[in-house]
C-alpha cells in the first residue's frame, strides 16, 4: 500500500510548479517584492481563519525556537526565490534547487537525528541528478550551465541561496510540527511569514501600490497565490508523515511538472532521460526509504 505522504507530496509538487510558472508570467514588468507578497498572501486567511478551531497542542521552547529561527530565513528565501524567477531563465535557476535534497542528507541528521537508508539515499541522489539535468543542458554551455551561471547570473546566485536556506527551514519546519501539530504549525508559521514580508514589500513597492489594481498586478498574482497556499497545506501534512529528506526529494518532482509547463506554455523542450532518472529515484525512496 502506498504511504499517504507520497501522493500528498506529489500534489504539493504540482501546485508549486504551477505557482512558479504563473509567477514567472506575473513578474513581467512588475515589482518582484509586491508579487512575492501577493503570492504568499492567500496563506494568511487560509491558515489564520481556522486557527481558533484548531486544538492547541502542548507547546514548549522547541516550538518557539523552530518558528522564530526559521522565520527570518524563510523571509529571505521567499524574496530570493522570486528574484531568481525574474532575473534569470528557469533553465539556469530551477536546477539549483536540486541541491536541497543533497544538503538534506546531512542537515536533518544534525538537527533531528534522522537517518537515511542506503536505498533511500540512492533515491535522493538520483532525484537530485535528474532534477538538475532536467532543466539544464539546453543551452550552448551544456549541463554545467546552471553552475557556471552562478558566477555571472544574479538569479542563479539567488536560487543557490534559496537551496541552502530551504535545507535548514524544511528541517526546522519538521521539528516544529513534531513539537505541535501540522495544522497548528502552519496556522502560526505561514501567517507570520506573510506579516514578516509585508513591511519589506510595502517599502520596496512604495509608489506602485495605487497602480497594482489598475495594471493587473493583483489579478496576475491570484493563481500563483492560490497554488502556493495549496502547496503549503499539502507540504505540512506530508513532511510530518515521513523523513524530511525523502519528502523534499520527492517534492522536486515539481521540476517534472515544470517541464510540462515549459513545453506547453513557454515552448521549451523537456528531457526524457532526466525524467526517467528522477522516477527511478522516487521508486527507490518509496520502496526502501
C-alpha positions in Angstrom: 0.0 0.0 0.0 1.3 3.4 -1.0 2.1 5.6 2.0 0.0 8.7 2.4 2.9 11.1 2.4 3.7 10.3 -1.2 0.6 11.4 -3.0 0.4 14.5 -0.8 4.0 15.4 -1.8 3.2 14.9 -5.5 0.2 17.1 -5.2 2.4 19.7 -3.4 4.9 19.5 -6.2 2.3 20.1 -8.8 0.9 23.2 -7.1 4.4 24.5 -6.5 5.3 24.1 -10.2 2.0 25.8 -11.2 2.8 28.7 -8.8 6.3 29.0 -10.2 5.2 29.1 -13.8 2.4 31.6 -13.3 4.6 33.7 -11.0 7.2 33.9 -13.8 4.5 35.4 -16.0 3.1 37.7 -13.3 6.6 39.2 -12.8 6.9 40.6 -16.4 7.3 44.3 -15.9 6.2 44.3 -12.3 7.7 44.8 -8.9 9.1 41.5 -7.6 8.6 42.4 -3.9 4.9 43.2 -4.5 4.4 40.0 -6.5 6.2 38.0 -3.7 3.8 39.4 -1.1 0.7 38.8 -3.3 1.9 35.3 -3.9 2.1 34.3 -0.3 -0.8 36.4 1.0 -3.5 33.8 0.5 -1.9 31.6 3.1 -2.8 34.3 5.7 -6.7 33.8 5.6 -6.4 30.1 4.6 -4.5 29.2 7.8 -5.4 32.0 10.1 -9.2 31.7 9.9 -9.4 28.1 11.2 -6.8 28.8 14.0 -9.5 29.4 16.7 -10.9 26.0 15.9 -7.7 24.1 15.9 -6.9 22.1 19.0 -3.9 23.8 20.7 -1.2 21.2 21.4 1.1 21.4 24.3 4.0 23.5 23.0 7.3 24.4 24.6 10.5 26.1 23.9 11.4 23.9 20.9 8.3 25.1 19.0 9.2 28.7 19.5 12.8 28.1 18.6 11.9 26.5 15.3 9.4 29.2 14.4 11.5 32.2 15.2 14.7 30.7 13.8 13.2 29.6 10.5 11.0 32.7 10.0 13.8 35.2 9.1 15.5 32.6 6.9 12.2 31.8 5.1 11.6 35.5 4.6 14.9 35.9 2.9 14.4 32.7 0.9 11.0 33.7 -0.5 12.3 37.0 -1.7 15.4 35.5 -3.3 13.2 32.8 -4.9 11.0 35.5 -6.7 14.1 37.5 -7.6 15.6 34.4 -9.2 12.4 33.8 -11.2 12.5 37.3 -12.5 16.2 37.9 -13.1 17.3 34.6 -14.9 15.9 31.9 -17.2 14.2 29.0 -15.4 16.7 26.7 -17.1 19.5 28.3 -15.1 17.8 28.7 -11.8 15.5 25.7 -11.1 18.2 23.1 -11.4 20.0 24.6 -8.4 17.0 23.6 -6.2 18.1 20.1 -6.7 20.9 20.8 -4.3 18.4 21.0 -1.4 17.9 17.2 -1.3 21.7 16.7 -1.2 22.0 19.1 1.7 19.2 17.3 3.4 21.3 14.1 3.5 23.2 15.9 6.3 21.1 18.7 7.9 18.2 16.5 9.3 20.7 14.2 10.9 22.3 17.1 12.6 19.1 18.7 13.8 16.7 15.8 14.1 18.8 12.7 14.2 17.0 11.3 11.2 18.9 8.6 9.3 18.7 7.8 5.7 18.6 4.2 4.4 21.1 3.2 1.7 18.3 2.7 -0.8 16.6 6.0 0.2 20.0 7.8 -0.1 20.5 6.4 -3.6 17.0 7.6 -4.5 17.7 11.1 -3.2 20.9 11.3 -5.3 19.0 10.1 -8.4 16.3 12.7 -7.9 18.8 15.4 -7.4 20.8 14.4 -10.5 17.7 14.0 -12.7 16.2 17.3 -11.4 19.5 19.1 -12.3 19.7 17.6 -15.7 16.0 18.2 -16.4 16.3 21.9 -16.7 20.0 22.2 -17.7 21.9 21.2 -20.8 19.7 23.0 -23.2 22.0 25.9 -24.0 25.4 26.3 -25.5 27.1 25.6 -22.2 25.5 22.2 -21.7 24.8 20.6 -18.4 27.3 22.8 -16.5 25.4 26.0 -17.5 23.5 26.4 -14.2 26.7 26.1 -12.1 28.6 28.4 -14.4 25.7 30.8 -14.2 26.3 31.3 -10.5 29.3 33.4 -11.3 27.5 35.7 -13.8 23.8 35.4 -13.2 22.3 37.1 -10.2 19.2 34.9 -10.5 21.2 31.7 -10.3 23.1 33.0 -7.3 19.8 33.9 -5.6 18.5 30.4 -6.2 21.7 28.8 -4.8 21.0 30.7 -1.6 17.4 29.5 -1.6 18.5 25.9 -2.0 20.8 26.2 1.1 18.2 28.0 3.2 15.5 25.5 2.4 17.6 22.6 3.6 17.5 24.3 7.1 14.0 25.7 7.1 12.5 22.4 5.9 14.2 20.6 8.8 13.2 23.2 11.3 9.6 23.0 10.0 9.6 19.2 10.6 10.9 19.8 14.1 8.3 22.5 14.7 5.5 20.2 13.5 6.7 17.4 15.8 6.6 19.9 18.7 3.0 20.8 17.9 0.8 19.5 15.0 0.8 20.0 11.2 -2.2 22.3 11.0 -1.3 24.3 14.2 2.3 24.9 13.0 1.1 26.0 9.6 -1.6 28.2 11.1 1.0 30.0 13.1 4.1 30.0 10.9 2.7 30.9 7.5 0.6 34.0 8.6 3.8 35.1 10.5 5.7 34.8 7.2 3.2 37.0 5.4 3.5 39.6 8.2 7.3 39.5 8.0 7.3 40.0 4.3 4.6 42.8 4.4 6.7 45.8 5.5 9.5 44.8 3.1 7.1 44.6 0.2 5.2 47.8 1.1 8.5 49.7 1.4 10.0 48.3 -1.9 6.8 48.8 -3.8 6.0 52.3 -2.5 4.6 54.5 -5.2 3.3 51.4 -7.1 0.6 50.3 -4.7 -2.1 52.5 -6.2 -1.4 51.1 -9.6 -1.5 47.4 -8.6 -5.2 47.0 -9.1 -5.3 49.0 -12.4 -2.2 47.5 -14.1 -3.2 43.9 -13.5 -0.6 43.0 -10.8 -3.2 41.8 -8.3 -5.1 39.8 -10.9 -2.0 38.2 -12.3 -1.0 37.1 -8.8 -4.3 35.4 -7.9 -3.5 32.0 -9.4 0.1 31.9 -8.2 -1.1 32.8 -4.7 -3.8 30.1 -4.6 -1.4 27.4 -5.8 1.2 28.5 -3.3 -1.3 28.2 -0.5 -2.4 24.7 -1.6 1.2 23.5 -1.9 1.9 24.8 1.6 -1.1 23.0 3.0 -0.1 19.6 1.5 3.5 20.2 2.4 3.0 20.5 6.1 0.9 17.3 6.2 3.3 15.3 4.0 6.5 16.3 5.9 5.0 15.2 9.2 4.5 11.7 7.8 8.0 10.8 6.7 11.7 11.6 6.6 12.3 15.2 5.6 15.0 14.3 3.1 12.6 11.8 1.4 9.7 14.3 1.3 11.7 17.2 -0.1 13.4 15.0 -2.7 10.1 13.7 -4.0 8.8 17.3 -4.0 11.5 18.1 -6.5 9.1 16.4 -8.9 7.9 19.9 -9.3 10.7 20.1 -11.9 8.9 17.4 -13.9 5.7 19.4 -13.9 7.8 22.4 -14.8 9.0 20.7 -17.9 5.4 20.1 -19.0 4.6 23.8 -18.3 7.7 24.8 -20.2 6.6 22.6 -23.2 3.1 23.9 -23.4 3.4 27.5 -22.0 6.9 28.6 -22.9 7.6 26.2 -25.9 10.6 24.6 -24.2 11.8 21.1 -24.8 11.8 18.5 -22.0 14.3 15.7 -21.3 13.2 12.1 -21.3 16.4 10.6 -19.7 16.4 13.0 -16.7 12.7 12.2 -16.2 13.5 8.5 -16.0 16.4 9.1 -13.6 14.1 11.1 -11.3 11.4 8.4 -11.5 13.9 5.7 -10.6 14.9 7.8 -7.6 11.3 8.1 -6.5 10.9 4.3 -6.9 13.9 3.7 -4.6 12.6 6.0 -1.9 9.1 4.6 -1.9 10.5 1.0 -1.9 13.3 1.3 0.6 13.0 4.7 2.2 
